[in-house]
């Protein structure tokens, strides 16, 4: 079954659910962030990056960039955080680039079908509707006289 999240994956985009408040007010818990693959040149002050490898991902903003000869490194910080993240990241640490955000009911609905339980409930609900008895109203056979 190709659900919304699978269709996004076919285009290289990913959906990531926000589960923390470090990027408030830019991203709030419950939001769904739509991401694109990294470009290879993503370390720019102000850019928001998704860092790590699943399931250990986090999203923070680049606040400082340094050229260290053969590599460029960046410091990150969550918009709601008062201190910068410890350490520096390199381009190879970038998992994805946020390109859009869904909030409210749209994020809730997409989040629900993005996990195995939600997909199972969607399939079960669809199957139940398909197998539900039709209306008990019967049509009269017009070929039989009354």
Backbone torsions as a table, in degrees:
resi	resn	phi	psi	omega
1	UNK	NA	127.5	177.4
2	UNK	-95.9	103.7	175.6
3	UNK	-93.3	173.2	179.5
4	UNK	-47.3	-49.2	-179.8
5	UNK	-59.9	-35.3	179.2
6	UNK	-70.6	-37.0	178.2
7	UNK	-64.4	-40.0	176.6
8	UNK	-60.4	-43.4	-177.7
9	UNK	-60.9	-34.2	179.4
10	UNK	-63.5	-27.1	-179.8
11	UNK	-93.8	2.4	-178.6
12	UNK	90.7	-4.9	178.2
13	UNK	-86.4	155.1	177.5
14	UNK	-131.7	156.2	175.7
15	UNK	-110.8	130.0	-179.9
16	UNK	-127.6	126.1	178.1
17	UNK	-83.4	133.1	177.2
18	UNK	-82.3	124.7	-178.7
19	UNK	-122.0	7.0	178.2
20	UNK	-135.8	171.1	-175.9
21	UNK	-105.4	10.1	-174.9
22	UNK	-65.9	-20.0	-179.1
23	UNK	-105.2	11.9	177.7
24	UNK	-64.7	143.1	3.5
25	UNK	-91.1	3.3	-179.1
26	UNK	-61.4	-50.5	176.8
27	UNK	-128.2	135.0	-179.0
28	UNK	-115.1	153.4	176.4
29	UNK	-53.4	133.6	-177.4
30	UNK	99.0	-19.5	175.8
31	UNK	-66.5	154.3	172.1
32	UNK	-113.0	124.5	179.3
33	UNK	-100.0	127.5	175.7
34	UNK	-93.0	126.7	-175.5
35	UNK	-120.6	158.6	172.6
36	UNK	-114.7	160.8	176.1
37	UNK	-63.6	154.4	176.1
38	UNK	-62.2	151.7	-178.4
39	UNK	-92.2	-17.7	-175.0
40	UNK	99.6	-9.3	178.7
41	UNK	-139.3	60.7	-170.5
42	UNK	-106.9	-2.3	-175.6
43	UNK	-88.8	85.9	179.5
44	UNK	-132.5	137.4	179.0
45	UNK	-55.4	130.9	179.6
46	UNK	98.9	-21.9	-179.1
47	UNK	-73.6	139.6	175.6
48	UNK	-94.7	134.4	-177.3
49	UNK	-127.1	150.0	169.3
50	UNK	-101.3	123.7	-173.2
51	UNK	-117.3	147.4	174.3
52	UNK	109.0	-168.4	175.7
53	UNK	-129.1	142.8	-178.8
54	UNK	-57.6	140.2	4.9
55	UNK	-91.4	8.1	-176.6
56	UNK	-98.3	75.9	179.9
57	UNK	-113.1	149.0	169.7
58	UNK	-143.8	159.0	-175.9
59	UNK	-123.4	118.5	177.7
60	UNK	-141.0	168.3	-176.6
61	UNK	-98.7	143.0	175.1
62	UNK	-73.1	125.3	-180.0
63	UNK	-116.1	-12.2	178.8
64	UNK	-156.9	140.3	178.2
65	UNK	-130.2	138.2	176.8
66	UNK	-132.7	141.1	175.3
67	UNK	-94.8	117.8	-179.6
68	UNK	-110.9	50.8	178.7
69	UNK	77.8	-101.6	-176.9
70	UNK	-77.2	-17.5	-178.7
71	UNK	-131.5	153.7	173.5
72	UNK	-108.0	135.9	179.5
73	UNK	-124.1	157.8	-177.9
74	UNK	-138.7	150.7	171.7
75	UNK	-104.9	142.8	-178.9
76	UNK	-118.1	162.4	175.0
77	UNK	-158.9	138.0	173.8
78	UNK	-71.7	143.9	-177.9
79	UNK	-57.9	-32.7	-178.9
80	UNK	-91.0	-5.1	-178.4
81	UNK	-85.4	149.3	179.7
82	UNK	-94.0	-11.9	178.9
83	UNK	-128.9	156.7	177.7
84	UNK	-73.3	156.8	175.6
85	UNK	-65.1	146.7	176.4
86	UNK	-70.8	145.1	176.3
87	UNK	80.1	176.9	-178.1
88	UNK	-121.2	152.4	175.9
89	UNK	-116.0	157.6	174.9
90	UNK	-114.3	169.6	179.3
91	UNK	-54.8	-36.0	-178.3
92	UNK	-66.9	-14.7	177.4
93	UNK	-83.3	-12.1	-175.8
94	UNK	-77.3	121.7	179.0
95	UNK	-89.5	-39.6	-176.2
96	UNK	-164.2	168.5	178.1
97	UNK	-121.0	120.6	176.8
98	UNK	-63.3	135.2	178.9
99	UNK	-120.7	-21.2	179.5
100	UNK	-159.7	168.3	-178.8
101	UNK	-139.7	139.4	173.0
102	UNK	-110.4	138.4	180.0
103	UNK	-129.9	170.2	173.2
104	UNK	61.4	-142.9	-175.9
105	UNK	-58.8	-35.2	179.2
106	UNK	-64.5	-42.3	178.3
107	UNK	-67.7	-39.8	179.1
108	UNK	-61.7	-45.9	-178.3
109	UNK	-66.0	-45.9	-179.1
110	UNK	-67.6	-38.4	177.2
111	UNK	-62.7	-36.5	-179.1
112	UNK	-65.2	-39.0	-178.8
113	UNK	-91.4	3.6	179.1
114	UNK	-90.5	-4.6	179.3
115	UNK	-119.5	159.3	-175.1
116	UNK	-57.6	-39.0	180.0
117	UNK	-66.1	-43.9	179.2
118	UNK	-63.9	-41.3	178.4
119	UNK	-65.5	-39.9	177.7
120	UNK	-62.3	-42.2	178.3
121	UNK	-64.4	-39.1	178.2
122	UNK	-63.6	-45.0	178.5
123	UNK	-64.2	-44.8	-179.6
124	UNK	-63.5	-42.3	178.6
125	UNK	-64.0	-41.2	178.4
126	UNK	-64.7	-44.7	178.5
127	UNK	-61.4	-42.0	179.9
128	UNK	-62.0	-41.4	178.9
129	UNK	-66.2	-36.7	179.9
130	UNK	-70.0	-33.0	-177.4
131	UNK	-95.7	-5.7	-179.1
132	UNK	-61.4	136.1	-179.2
133	UNK	-58.2	142.0	178.1
134	UNK	-68.9	170.3	-179.3
135	UNK	-54.3	144.6	-178.2
136	UNK	-79.9	-2.4	177.0
137	UNK	-70.2	123.9	-179.7
138	UNK	-101.5	145.6	175.6
139	UNK	-91.4	143.5	-178.9
140	UNK	-77.6	136.5	175.4
141	UNK	-70.3	113.3	-175.0
142	UNK	-75.5	-12.7	-178.7
143	UNK	-84.0	-14.3	-179.5
144	UNK	-98.0	124.2	-179.9
145	UNK	-68.9	153.5	178.8
146	UNK	-86.0	NA	NA
